[in-house]
Amino acid sequence: MNDEFSRARFFAAEALGRIAYEPAINPLIELLEFNNDVDEYIRHAASLALARIGKPEPIVALSTHHSRAVRIGGVLALRRMQNPGIKNFLQDKDEFIVTETARAINDDLSIVEALPALGDALNDYQYSQEAFVRRAISANLRVGTDKAMQNLINYTQHEGSPMAMRVEALDALSTWAKPSVLDRVDGRYRGVITRDLATVQNKSASIVIPLLTNKESLLRQQAAKTIGKLKMTQASEQLLTQFKRESSPAVRVEIIRALASIEYKPMDEPIKLALADKDKSVRIVGLDLLGKLDVSQELMVSLLAEVINTRTNEEKQAAITTLGAVPIQFSEKLFNQLLTNLESGKLPAEVQLELGDAIDSTHSQALIDRYKKLNRNASTDSLKAAYAGSLLGGDPRRGAGIFWEHPTAQCVRCHSYNDYGGIAGPRINGVANRLTREQILESLIEPSERIAAGFGIVSLELKNNKKISGIMQQEKSDGFILKIGDKPDTLILKTDILRHTYSPSSMPPMQYLLTKKEIRDVVSFLATLKSDD
């Protein structure tokens, strides 16, 4: 243990741990102090050896040791031993050690007996590291006693604490009656917990409801969300009052959702306020709730008609979708008006997919037949015509999500963006500068119709009866530049070409993998990519 070579000290500590040699406890502690946390391997060997020896009392006593390195080693040893005595280290003056103690208590399989002490440490407001505070909040939620609930309530009120962590404590409180089965910090399965909703309602209402008027918008937003989750019906009038004077759209969104969640009656006024809001995000939420709430069908159709006639395309899409769920005796007149607009060319292309889906959901054969007849009259049976509704009106953010994450299309496996992704297909940076929306749509549903330069073979039949095949490097106004074998790039003039044929693309047609709406979102995403960087 006193050898001048660190390698020898490392293996000495390893050996003493493996044979669980109890007289080595003090020398191992001295080794931690001498190492002073300089060599991580020595620290590991010494703390592991102490854990293997398995005597917790002298290690717990290290919580008051003058050496920071020794106290860190003690935390590591007790974590491996799963010993609740580790809670003594929550009183350490060093926030790093306190945070590591919190990790030891909360993470992995947890040291369940020490969770109450970790939860109580939330009251020590000198600690502000997110890693510690999140675990202390989670510990209180898992412990579930009245004291633990009060710890969370107190923290949400403490003005000096980080705002994000006050919001986190309030969010944890909102799940008190039925917490997630997964740990809030490390995602480990913790099991099903159910608690009495009335208890948390009664104890927290006097604190949560006043937060609706807090100067911090994040707290106001989370307060509204918590009121909704905890079904605080006594807050209904405060919610409506705050909605009318609230400046933040994000808070107004949560207030309208909370009113719906607590089943405020009548909901006519909040819904009308939401649909008339100056911010689109609030209006969209109002539309979404309109189809889920107990609102008179006549009023619903009237409000939907106003949205369809006056609002943005995104809101029109949502309104038409909601209209499809309204009983046909109330919605038929408005659907016929929309079909008349479609017939006269006045219906925006951006909402035609929603109209088709909504009419299908009505199960009205008369409406379905009229819609099909209009489609047949308006277009040919070509694939491009069938997907004309996917050209406009998509959501670029959803399209980006499909590009990166769709499990079936797997776009990113073949195409790259900012050099992330595959190389089997062309890089999508700047694609909006190279292709029109129509060409982007065509490349998705009929990929063999347009081959990107450098990614496909073209066969040329020349007027002199010769045939040439090569990788198409570039299509110019006067000809094709081909890469033929190992020869330099060759320009074949169009005046010499009788016909050209592209080999089938290796890219699968997206209509077999994505819905029309998903294709629309991808088109909208690709249409935003104008930078080549």
Secondary structure by P-SEA (a helix, b strand, c coil): cccccaaaaaaaaaaaaaaccccaaaaaaaaaaaaccccaaaaaaaaaaaaaaccccccccccccccaaaaaaaaaaaaaacccccccccccccaaaaaaaaaaaccccccccaaaaaaacccccccccaaaaaaaaaaaaaaccaaaaaaaaaaaacccccaaaaaaaaaaaaacccccccccccccccccccccaaaaaaacccccccccccccaaaaaaaaaaaaaaccccaaaaaaaaaaccccaaaaaaaaaaaaaaccccaaaaaaaaaacccaaaaaaaaaacccccccaaaaaaaaaaaaacccaaaaaaaaaaaaaccccccaaaaaaaaaaaaacccccccaaaaaaaaaaaccaaaaaaaaaaaaaacccccccccccccccccaaaaaaaacccccccccccccccccccccccccccccccccaaaaaaaacccccccccccbbbbbbcccccccccccccccccccccccccccbbbbbccccccccccccccccccccccaaaaaaaaaaaaaccccc
